[in-house]
Amino acid sequence: MGYETISTNAYGPITATYSNLDHDEGAVANDMESTSWAVSYTITDELSVTYGTETHDKGSNTVDSEIDGVSFAYTSGGMTI
């Protein structure tokens, strides 16, 4: 059985997103949980920057996977870089 929670909030040029996925499969060793969040800031109509992080926890593993990232987006006409 799985559960997912997603929340997105925007205030002016700032957007914050949170996500939590919980998937249970009988034995604790097979359970999986993923949590992520990101914050985006729109600098201009053409330029934005985002920082986000994810954590993945699988069952009884003692080490979680953790991912952090920063991205920049530039839009000009119909092109995005």
URLIN-V485183 format. One record per pair of residues at least 24 apart in sequence whose C-alpha atoms are under 10 Angstrom apart, sorted by the first residue. I is the first residue (numbers start at 1). J is the second residue. If there is no record, write none. Layout:
BEGIN
I,J
I,J
END
This chain:
BEGIN
1,25
1,26
1,31
2,31
2,32
2,33
3,33
4,33
4,34
4,35
5,35
6,35
6,36
6,37
7,37
8,37
8,38
8,39
9,39
10,39
10,40
10,41
11,41
12,41
12,42
13,40
13,41
13,42
13,43
13,44
13,45
13,48
14,39
14,40
14,41
14,42
14,43
14,48
14,49
14,50
15,39
15,40
15,41
15,42
15,50
16,40
16,41
16,50
16,51
16,52
17,52
18,52
18,53
18,54
19,54
20,54
20,55
20,56
21,56
22,57
23,58
23,59
24,59
25,59
27,59
27,60
28,58
28,59
28,60
29,58
29,59
29,60
29,61
30,58
30,59
30,60
30,61
31,57
31,58
31,59
31,60
32,56
32,57
32,58
32,59
32,60
33,57
33,58
33,59
33,64
34,58
34,64
34,65
34,66
35,66
36,66
36,67
36,68
37,68
38,68
38,69
38,70
39,70
40,70
40,71
40,72
41,72
42,72
42,73
44,74
44,75
45,74
45,75
45,76
46,73
46,74
46,75
46,76
46,77
46,80
47,72
47,73
47,74
47,75
47,76
47,80
47,81
48,72
48,73
48,74
48,75
49,73
49,74
END
